[in-house]
Amino acid sequence: MWSSLPRSAEPRTKIHELRTNAAVAIALRTPSTVDHQEGPTMNLRNSNTAIRIASALLFAALFLGCQSDEEKLAEFFAKAQQYEEEEKHQEAVIEFKNVLKINPSHSEAHYALAKVYLKLGRARDAYWEMSETVRLDSSNAEAVLSFGALSLIAGDGEQALSMGDLAIENEPENHQGYLLRANSLQKLKRNEEAEEPYLRALELDEESMDSILIVAKYYASLPGGREKAEPWLWKGLEKYPNRGMRTNLARFLSADPKRFDEAEAMFKEALATEPRPDDHDKAFINIAQFYLSNGRNELGVKALEDGTKENPDSTELHFILANYYRINGNMEEAERLIRHASTIDPTDPTAFLVLSSFLGGKEDIEGALQAADDALAADSENTDAKLRRAELLVDIGFREATAAAESVAAEPVNELAKKSESINEGLKLADEILTASPFHPQAEFVRGKAYLARGDVAKGIEGFRAAAEGRPDWPQAHFALGSALASMNEPRLARVEIARALELDPGLHQARRILASIHQALGEHEYAIEQGSRFLQFQPEHNEARILVAQSLIRLGKREQALRELNKVPLDQQDIGVLFALGRLNASLGDSDASRGYLLKVLEQSPNNEKVLRSLFRVDSDTEHYAKTRQRILDAAAALPDNGDLVQLEAMVKFIDRDLEGAEAGFKRSIELKSNDIEMHQQLARFYSLTGRTDETIATYKQAIEVKPNSAKLHHFLALLYEAQGERDKAQISYENAIKYDENHAIAKNNLAYLLADTGKDLDRALDLAQDAKALLPNDANAADTLGWVLYKRGVNGAAVGYLKESIEIAEADDPALGVMRHHLALAYEADGNKARAAEVLRAAIDDLDQRQRAAQKQDRSFHPPWEGDVRSMLERLSTS
């Protein structure tokens, strides 16, 4: 389960999109408002009241029973129209549907219902009703144009074109039919054919300003069409010398870097021109966009500030300026501007919703909830305010459940969340809105969050996906969907969604942190470092992100740089995560004393931490400090006798002590405690292999398989034992059985692929298995090595080099297989004709080997891994060739 839930309403960022809607600048772009009108409630205080009501209902039933269908239809239609006038859209839907039950071919009812659906944001329902309207009455010119426009939105260019032609046939002198035809032709990539209807629309519309701009935009969209577009804009300016026309011409000029001076002058002319009522703010917004997009931030901010002075009641300008400050980290000024905007019109809920979004982004959930309540106070029927409240209730409920889970160990977070009144109330609000408006992206989002909080990740993903599909330009929906996919081990799908979220909103800093972790999981360490570093610019105190950057630097072999990165954390802010990372990193750099110091600091705060004790065990295993470390492990295992990891670590200590009976018992006990953990079984298999008792182990696993023949794990470990004994044919059969009973058994697929490649058997099968294993283990060094090795065996040397390089980059510094991986890479380089790189890789392997051998000599022991001879002889051969 996540430590936190995604937020739907963090501020938006793209300055070039901010001019389209007042709230878009910093908050979520809200869908159409849905009015929810509750019916009156009755309390039957006495029997007389009940009798009177029952009598009235009986009379109404008898009266209606005598009505003809025509009379009922007329009554339903009249009621629907009345509800529409009162903006009671849900009630209107019911009455229009009643009309259609009586007469399914009532075109006026279909058309009216389509328009109501559009107001409710139910575009799919509106599309179907509009298509029925046109089918039943193709002479309804308005419906034909509306259906054509909906068809364009739906991506059906052919349908839209047919509606454009029908509109022209219905009203040959209406310019809108020609515009629909022209737009449809462009949708179908028939750009040249679109010119004639565009020009005809311009003629019929008597060269209105809008028509001129449409024609200019059409020409500008064509390859090399700017030369044709510009004269139309100058003609428009001559005919309409207003602020809006000058602004459009300035924007056109600003697209050409060579004409920035002209563009700036035209923007200034626009500001000096008396504005029309509908473009009062646009000139300020556009010149600000021009300056900001060209790195002239001071002038851009000044333009927005000048706009707020000229029009102090413009919430849009306040929102855009606040968003600029938010993106650049000045949260205090951003909040001041948003709060001021909320005082401009206390009856408008939009500013309160923006404030709620902003405060939510600052983790001020209580403040965000108060702002949502203020929005509801301004408009009690505002759907967006209801949903914002619902979302915050889910957030609050999840936080309460998380806090409770920390103090009540028996209750998991998701179980507590299922009982949360706040979460259930939020889910109920979302479901009520979805009942009224089934295609409501924001309600789907809140629903997704509620299910995610309750531990139902699949339903959470379903809700987020519906939200992202319903509003493709909504960054928070893509962020939430990507985060949920990442939690389901779908890193590639998650990467696409979160990258899209950041494309839409570069200021979505938490998304950048998650993207960095996904890149790391996929072995894309350069990108992980880039995204992690960008996140740290805004949250330098985030230790987890800094550790992530350091880990990726280590994967790229940049250990000294990784150490510098971790040392950026002030001493008083070095938590156990940073201390542990410093301990492991210093160990890989060969500084055992520094490593030990950091690890001991961690143990002071977490005395029985298995991971820390295991690292200290590796550091001290051949030093004078081993006795103390040994005792720490024994004490921890005694303190937590049911901790499988500590029991296994204790068994390793006993093995070093040559207490083989105690080690064997410990390894078996660790399997009992963590039967689903592959590492536990592998350690026992290694133990048996090292003590020469493979036959005994094989017999034990065979007996277990007789009891549980469908266990992929048992077949897998039997294969490991056969392979350790050199019985590769039997190992192959057992690996195949493991895959048969678990088609996603990544390790079995990896090992079988390596076995087939090593023996030269069935390289096609080996490639399929290796590719599957790599997909299932995207950041596993062994999986990358196996795939590279198979490709090398198949003679695909260039591709082999890529995967073998990856295996070395993501392998741990102390991975015992690192020398084999380097040998494989050297062979691939040589086969690819790059002997110099092959020798370079071999020298790196030998340098590392020499360092380890010197360390071993100091401890009076030898270190000669099986691959040493192959590596040294290959380097000698390459050096003399």
ChimeraX attribute file (.defattr): number of C-alpha atoms within 10 A of each C-alpha:
attribute: neighborCount
match mode: 1-to-1
recipient: residues
	/A:1	16
	/A:2	13
	/A:3	9
	/A:4	11
	/A:5	18
	/A:6	23
	/A:7	20
	/A:8	27
	/A:9	27
	/A:10	24
	/A:11	30
	/A:12	28
	/A:13	25
	/A:14	21
	/A:15	22
	/A:16	15
	/A:17	13
	/A:18	22
	/A:19	19
	/A:20	11
	/A:21	11
	/A:22	19
	/A:23	22
	/A:24	23
	/A:25	28
	/A:26	32
	/A:27	24
	/A:28	21
	/A:29	21
	/A:30	19
	/A:31	16
	/A:32	15
	/A:33	14
	/A:34	21
	/A:35	19
	/A:36	18
	/A:37	12
	/A:38	6
	/A:39	6
	/A:40	5
	/A:41	6
	/A:42	7
	/A:43	7
	/A:44	11
	/A:45	8
	/A:46	8
	/A:47	9
	/A:48	10
	/A:49	12
	/A:50	14
	/A:51	12
	/A:52	11
	/A:53	13
	/A:54	12
	/A:55	12
	/A:56	12
	/A:57	12
	/A:58	12
	/A:59	12
	/A:60	12
	/A:61	11
	/A:62	11
	/A:63	10
	/A:64	13
	/A:65	10
	/A:66	11
	/A:67	11
	/A:68	10
	/A:69	13
	/A:70	12
	/A:71	12
	/A:72	17
	/A:73	21
	/A:74	13
	/A:75	15
	/A:76	21
	/A:77	22
	/A:78	16
	/A:79	17
	/A:80	27
	/A:81	21
	/A:82	14
	/A:83	17
	/A:84	17
	/A:85	11
	/A:86	10
	/A:87	17
	/A:88	18
	/A:89	24
	/A:90	20
	/A:91	19
	/A:92	26
	/A:93	23
	/A:94	15
	/A:95	23
	/A:96	26
	/A:97	19
	/A:98	19
	/A:99	26
	/A:100	20
	/A:101	12
	/A:102	14
	/A:103	14
	/A:104	13
	/A:105	16
	/A:106	18
	/A:107	21
	/A:108	18
	/A:109	24
	/A:110	25
	/A:111	25
	/A:112	22
	/A:113	26
	/A:114	29
	/A:115	21
	/A:116	22
	/A:117	22
	/A:118	15
	/A:119	18
	/A:120	24
	/A:121	20
	/A:122	19
	/A:123	21
	/A:124	16
	/A:125	20
	/A:126	25
	/A:127	22
	/A:128	14
	/A:129	22
	/A:130	26
	/A:131	23
	/A:132	21
	/A:133	26
	/A:134	23
	/A:135	14
	/A:136	15
	/A:137	17
	/A:138	18
	/A:139	16
	/A:140	17
	/A:141	20
	/A:142	15
	/A:143	24
	/A:144	28
	/A:145	24
	/A:146	22
	/A:147	27
	/A:148	32
	/A:149	23
	/A:150	21
	/A:151	20
	/A:152	19
	/A:153	12
	/A:154	14
	/A:155	14
	/A:156	16
	/A:157	22
	/A:158	17
	/A:159	17
	/A:160	30
	/A:161	26
	/A:162	16
	/A:163	27
	/A:164	27
	/A:165	19
	/A:166	21
	/A:167	28
	/A:168	22
	/A:169	14
	/A:170	16
	/A:171	14
	/A:172	14
	/A:173	16
	/A:174	17
	/A:175	22
	/A:176	22
	/A:177	28
	/A:178	26
	/A:179	24
	/A:180	28
	/A:181	29
	/A:182	28
	/A:183	25
	/A:184	28
	/A:185	22
	/A:186	19
	/A:187	18
	/A:188	16
	/A:189	12
	/A:190	13
	/A:191	17
	/A:192	12
	/A:193	13
	/A:194	22
	/A:195	16
	/A:196	13
	/A:197	20
	/A:198	24
	/A:199	20
	/A:200	17
	/A:201	26
	/A:202	23
	/A:203	15
	/A:204	16
	/A:205	17
	/A:206	12
	/A:207	16
	/A:208	16
	/A:209	18
	/A:210	13
	/A:211	21
	/A:212	26
	/A:213	19
	/A:214	19
	/A:215	22
	/A:216	25
	/A:217	18
	/A:218	21
	/A:219	20
	/A:220	17
	/A:221	14
	/A:222	13
	/A:223	7
	/A:224	10
	/A:225	14
	/A:226	17
	/A:227	11
	/A:228	15
	/A:229	22
	/A:230	18
	/A:231	12
	/A:232	19
	/A:233	24
	/A:234	17
	/A:235	13
	/A:236	24
	/A:237	20
	/A:238	12
	/A:239	13
	/A:240	15
	/A:241	15
	/A:242	20
	/A:243	25
	/A:244	24
	/A:245	24
	/A:246	26
	/A:247	26
	/A:248	21
	/A:249	23
	/A:250	27
	/A:251	20
	/A:252	19
	/A:253	21
	/A:254	21
	/A:255	12
	/A:256	11
	/A:257	10
	/A:258	10
	/A:259	13
	/A:260	17
	/A:261	12
	/A:262	15
	/A:263	24
	/A:264	18
	/A:265	12
	/A:266	22
	/A:267	26
	/A:268	18
	/A:269	16
	/A:270	26
	/A:271	23
	/A:272	12
	/A:273	14
	/A:274	13
	/A:275	16
	/A:276	11
	/A:277	7
	/A:278	8
	/A:279	15
	/A:280	18
	/A:281	23
	/A:282	22
	/A:283	28
	/A:284	27
	/A:285	24
	/A:286	24
	/A:287	27
	/A:288	28
	/A:289	25
	/A:290	25
	/A:291	18
	/A:292	18
	/A:293	13
	/A:294	13
	/A:295	10
	/A:296	13
	/A:297	16
	/A:298	11
	/A:299	16
	/A:300	24
	/A:301	22
	/A:302	15
	/A:303	23
	/A:304	25
	/A:305	18
	/A:306	14
	/A:307	23
	/A:308	19
	/A:309	12
	/A:310	13
	/A:311	14
	/A:312	15
	/A:313	15
	/A:314	18
	/A:315	23
	/A:316	24
	/A:317	29
	/A:318	29
	/A:319	29
	/A:320	29
	/A:321	28
	/A:322	28
	/A:323	31
	/A:324	27
	/A:325	18
	/A:326	21
	/A:327	21
	/A:328	12
	/A:329	15
	/A:330	13
	/A:331	18
	/A:332	11
	/A:333	16
	/A:334	24
	/A:335	19
	/A:336	13
	/A:337	21
	/A:338	24
	/A:339	19
	/A:340	17
	/A:341	25
	/A:342	23
	/A:343	14
	/A:344	14
	/A:345	15
	/A:346	16
	/A:347	16
	/A:348	17
	/A:349	23
	/A:350	25
	/A:351	30
	/A:352	28
	/A:353	29
	/A:354	30
	/A:355	33
	/A:356	32
	/A:357	29
	/A:358	27
	/A:359	23
	/A:360	23
	/A:361	19
	/A:362	13
	/A:363	12
	/A:364	13
	/A:365	18
	/A:366	15
	/A:367	17
	/A:368	25
	/A:369	25
	/A:370	17
	/A:371	28
	/A:372	29
	/A:373	21
	/A:374	22
	/A:375	30
	/A:376	23
	/A:377	17
	/A:378	18
	/A:379	17
	/A:380	15
	/A:381	16
	/A:382	19
	/A:383	23
	/A:384	24
	/A:385	28
	/A:386	21
	/A:387	23
	/A:388	28
	/A:389	27
	/A:390	27
	/A:391	32
	/A:392	26
	/A:393	25
	/A:394	30
	/A:395	25
	/A:396	19
	/A:397	25
	/A:398	28
	/A:399	18
	/A:400	16
	/A:401	24
	/A:402	22
	/A:403	12
	/A:404	16
	/A:405	18
	/A:406	12
	/A:407	9
	/A:408	12
	/A:409	9
	/A:410	9
	/A:411	14
	/A:412	16
	/A:413	25
	/A:414	20
	/A:415	15
	/A:416	19
	/A:417	28
	/A:418	19
	/A:419	13
	/A:420	21
	/A:421	13
	/A:422	22
	/A:423	28
	/A:424	20
	/A:425	18
	/A:426	27
	/A:427	24
	/A:428	15
	/A:429	21
	/A:430	27
	/A:431	17
	/A:432	13
	/A:433	21
	/A:434	17
	/A:435	11
	/A:436	17
	/A:437	19
	/A:438	17
	/A:439	20
	/A:440	24
	/A:441	26
	/A:442	32
	/A:443	30
	/A:444	28
	/A:445	29
	/A:446	33
	/A:447	31
	/A:448	32
	/A:449	32
	/A:450	34
	/A:451	24
	/A:452	26
	/A:453	31
	/A:454	25
	/A:455	19
	/A:456	15
	/A:457	20
	/A:458	14
	/A:459	17
	/A:460	26
	/A:461	24
	/A:462	17
	/A:463	27
	/A:464	30
	/A:465	23
	/A:466	22
	/A:467	28
	/A:468	23
	/A:469	14
	/A:470	18
	/A:471	18
	/A:472	16
	/A:473	16
	/A:474	24
	/A:475	31
	/A:476	30
	/A:477	34
	/A:478	29
	/A:479	31
	/A:480	30
	/A:481	30
	/A:482	31
	/A:483	26
	/A:484	27
	/A:485	22
	/A:486	21
	/A:487	14
	/A:488	13
	/A:489	13
	/A:490	15
	/A:491	23
	/A:492	17
	/A:493	14
	/A:494	25
	/A:495	23
	/A:496	15
	/A:497	26
	/A:498	28
	/A:499	20
	/A:500	22
	/A:501	26
	/A:502	21
	/A:503	15
	/A:504	20
	/A:505	23
	/A:506	17
	/A:507	24
	/A:508	23
	/A:509	21
	/A:510	15
	/A:511	28
	/A:512	25
	/A:513	21
	/A:514	24
	/A:515	28
	/A:516	29
	/A:517	26
	/A:518	25
	/A:519	23
	/A:520	25
	/A:521	21
	/A:522	19
	/A:523	23
	/A:524	21
	/A:525	25
	/A:526	17
	/A:527	18
	/A:528	29
	/A:529	23
	/A:530	14
	/A:531	22
	/A:532	28
	/A:533	21
	/A:534	16
	/A:535	23
	/A:536	18
	/A:537	11
	/A:538	14
	/A:539	15
	/A:540	14
	/A:541	15
	/A:542	14
	/A:543	20
	/A:544	14
	/A:545	23
	/A:546	24
	/A:547	23
	/A:548	23
	/A:549	28
	/A:550	27
	/A:551	25
	/A:552	28
	/A:553	22
	/A:554	23
	/A:555	24
	/A:556	19
	/A:557	16
	/A:558	13
	/A:559	20
	/A:560	14
	/A:561	13
	/A:562	24
	/A:563	20
	/A:564	11
	/A:565	17
	/A:566	22
	/A:567	14
	/A:568	13
	/A:569	18
	/A:570	9
	/A:571	10
	/A:572	6
	/A:573	11
	/A:574	17
	/A:575	15
	/A:576	19
	/A:577	13
	/A:578	20
	/A:579	21
	/A:580	24
	/A:581	22
	/A:582	25
	/A:583	27
	/A:584	24
	/A:585	24
	/A:586	21
	/A:587	21
	/A:588	17
	/A:589	14
	/A:590	15
	/A:591	14
	/A:592	19
	/A:593	14
	/A:594	16
	/A:595	25
	/A:596	23
	/A:597	15
	/A:598	21
	/A:599	24
	/A:600	19
	/A:601	16
	/A:602	22
	/A:603	18
	/A:604	11
	/A:605	11
	/A:606	12
	/A:607	16
	/A:608	19
	/A:609	16
	/A:610	21
	/A:611	14
	/A:612	22
	/A:613	23
	/A:614	18
	/A:615	18
	/A:616	28
	/A:617	22
	/A:618	17
	/A:619	24
	/A:620	20
	/A:621	16
	/A:622	15
	/A:623	12
	/A:624	9
	/A:625	14
	/A:626	16
	/A:627	11
	/A:628	12
	/A:629	21
	/A:630	20
	/A:631	13
	/A:632	19
	/A:633	25
	/A:634	19
	/A:635	16
	/A:636	20
	/A:637	22
	/A:638	14
	/A:639	12
	/A:640	14
	/A:641	14
	/A:642	15
	/A:643	17
	/A:644	24
	/A:645	24
	/A:646	27
	/A:647	29
	/A:648	27
	/A:649	26
	/A:650	27
	/A:651	30
	/A:652	23
	/A:653	22
	/A:654	19
	/A:655	18
	/A:656	12
	/A:657	12
	/A:658	11
	/A:659	13
	/A:660	16
	/A:661	11
	/A:662	17
	/A:663	24
	/A:664	20
	/A:665	14
	/A:666	24
	/A:667	25
	/A:668	21
	/A:669	20
	/A:670	27
	/A:671	22
	/A:672	15
	/A:673	17
	/A:674	17
	/A:675	15
	/A:676	11
	/A:677	15
	/A:678	14
	/A:679	15
	/A:680	22
	/A:681	22
	/A:682	17
	/A:683	20
	/A:684	23
	/A:685	22
	/A:686	15
	/A:687	20
	/A:688	19
	/A:689	17
	/A:690	11
	/A:691	11
	/A:692	12
	/A:693	14
	/A:694	20
	/A:695	13
	/A:696	10
	/A:697	18
	/A:698	20
	/A:699	12
	/A:700	12
	/A:701	18
	/A:702	15
	/A:703	11
	/A:704	14
	/A:705	17
	/A:706	10
	/A:707	10
	/A:708	12
	/A:709	14
	/A:710	15
	/A:711	17
	/A:712	23
	/A:713	23
	/A:714	20
	/A:715	28
	/A:716	29
	/A:717	24
	/A:718	27
	/A:719	29
	/A:720	25
	/A:721	27
	/A:722	22
	/A:723	18
	/A:724	17
	/A:725	16
	/A:726	11
	/A:727	13
	/A:728	19
	/A:729	14
	/A:730	15
	/A:731	25
	/A:732	22
	/A:733	17
	/A:734	25
	/A:735	28
	/A:736	20
	/A:737	22
	/A:738	27
	/A:739	22
	/A:740	15
	/A:741	15
	/A:742	15
	/A:743	14
	/A:744	15
	/A:745	19
	/A:746	21
	/A:747	21
	/A:748	28
	/A:749	27
	/A:750	27
	/A:751	25
	/A:752	26
	/A:753	31
	/A:754	25
	/A:755	21
	/A:756	21
	/A:757	25
	/A:758	15
	/A:759	11
	/A:760	13
	/A:761	12
	/A:762	11
	/A:763	19
	/A:764	15
	/A:765	14
	/A:766	29
	/A:767	24
	/A:768	14
	/A:769	25
	/A:770	30
	/A:771	20
	/A:772	21
	/A:773	26
	/A:774	23
	/A:775	17
	/A:776	19
	/A:777	18
	/A:778	18
	/A:779	20
	/A:780	19
	/A:781	25
	/A:782	25
	/A:783	30
	/A:784	30
	/A:785	32
	/A:786	32
	/A:787	30
	/A:788	32
	/A:789	30
	/A:790	29
	/A:791	25
	/A:792	24
	/A:793	19
	/A:794	16
	/A:795	14
	/A:796	16
	/A:797	22
	/A:798	16
	/A:799	15
	/A:800	29
	/A:801	25
	/A:802	17
	/A:803	22
	/A:804	29
	/A:805	20
	/A:806	25
	/A:807	27
	/A:808	25
	/A:809	21
	/A:810	25
	/A:811	23
	/A:812	15
	/A:813	19
	/A:814	10
	/A:815	11
	/A:816	11
	/A:817	16
	/A:818	21
	/A:819	23
	/A:820	19
	/A:821	28
	/A:822	26
	/A:823	24
	/A:824	25
	/A:825	30
	/A:826	29
	/A:827	25
	/A:828	29
	/A:829	24
	/A:830	18
	/A:831	18
	/A:832	18
	/A:833	13
	/A:834	13
	/A:835	19
	/A:836	14
	/A:837	15
	/A:838	24
	/A:839	23
	/A:840	14
	/A:841	24
	/A:842	25
	/A:843	17
	/A:844	13
	/A:845	21
	/A:846	18
	/A:847	12
	/A:848	14
	/A:849	17
	/A:850	14
	/A:851	11
	/A:852	15
	/A:853	16
	/A:854	14
	/A:855	16
	/A:856	14
	/A:857	11
	/A:858	11
	/A:859	11
	/A:860	9
	/A:861	11
	/A:862	13
	/A:863	14
	/A:864	11
	/A:865	12
	/A:866	10
	/A:867	14
	/A:868	16
	/A:869	10
	/A:870	12
	/A:871	24
	/A:872	15
	/A:873	11
	/A:874	16
	/A:875	21
	/A:876	13
	/A:877	11
	/A:878	14
	/A:879	11
	/A:880	6
	/A:881	7
